[in-house]
Amino acid sequence: MSTPADVTVERRGDVVLSRLGGDVDMSNAGFVREQLPGAVPNDAEALVLDLGGVRYLDSAAIELLFELARRLGRRRQQLRLVVPEDSPLRRLLALTDVGSVAPLHTRLERAVEQG
């Protein structure tokens, strides 16, 4: 039995910052899907998703990122991802072309300040 990924959400000015931790896979991607869209009010410019604490993403989690970017885009909001330079997720996100729908940043401050 898998446990939900850790999801925290806070507001920083014009953006909503969410930190994910643990593994995000088919067993808990639905939980993450439920948590994030409702946490982003209409007046927010972007959702900054910090993946620094994530150890593993499967195909369900990758699809979740694409879906979240599309959903926010329809609301004229952005999805910005924070993936540390030494994260093993960087290669996976590059191979799946997630950067085509959400800019990848190595530092949280840069993602929050991007405008």
Secondary structure, DSSP 8 states (H G I E B T S, - for coil): -----EEEEEEETTEEEEEEEEEE-TTTHHHHHHHSGGGS-TT-SEEEEEEEEEEEE-HHHHHHHHHHHHHHHHTT-EEEEE--TT-THHHHHHHTTGGGTS-EESSHHHHHH--
